[in-house]
């Protein structure tokens, strides 16, 4: 699959997720097999570009190519300027958010709320495409609600506006993340377009990825929540798509190494105080499939320093690797 001059191999993409797909997580997922990792949403409002949050979100130093940055907003000229700004700061692909269901985003008529205004969608897409010399992609849902499932219309507008690739989440906005994703709408969109289409929604295993690709005819799959605490899912999907067989689960020793490396990157990227706080949710996700997870989270969430967080995590996994029950204590 190609987006502009960029070849995506394998055909597995990390979905943009606010508060999750920061640079440490993107770098990790790319190393573990993702063909493309899309940044968490950045605002198009220039008043907030100098905040600590925006500076972190726009930091792409040392990030593997291609670098895809998602922007959100409602004003065509402002979105165009945001695209130019991000390209100047390292973006090689600009992704436009019209899929976020969050109330605070939709209340500002951004995210998936834009799908209710096809004419505005066209103006935004045309303005952004004309503003930059890198590929522009778009992420949408199937519609606003069950009675306004207009994704095929938005998809045609996207292609006509010069969008290089389209990602479609198989839910309406009012579904949020409840129920099950449906893929018939995505298949219909793929059938009518000549640009690459990426299927998103409930892709949580190699077999599910293969089934969705077969059902929709799409060019790639996009993985979101299933990658939380399981970043190796990308190599598992890639291996299954290429060889038709499932990889064994990573050994605990490898999970330990991946997690400790992730923690160290978070601490270095955000600084100790913020890094420790942000790492807590990732620790919970990594441990969610373990029977001891509740006790582990309770202890690690009390860690106040990077050293303590790393030590507790190291001791926990060392015990699991050794086949003994972890001794969970927050004592320094």
Secondary structure by P-SEA (a helix, b strand, c coil): ccccccccccccccccccccccaaaaaaaaaacccccccccccccccccccaaaaaaaccccccccbbbbbbbccaaaaaaaaaaaaaacccbbbbccccccaaaaaacccccccccaaaaaaaaaaaaaacccbbbbbbcccccccccaaaaaaaaaaaacccbbbbcccccccccccccccaaaaaaaaacccbbbbbcccccaaaaaaaaaaccccccccccccccccaaaaaaaaaaacccccccccaaaaaaaaaaaaaaaaaacccaaaaaaaaaaaaaaaccccaaaaaaaaaaacccaaaaaaaaaaaaaaaaacccccccccc
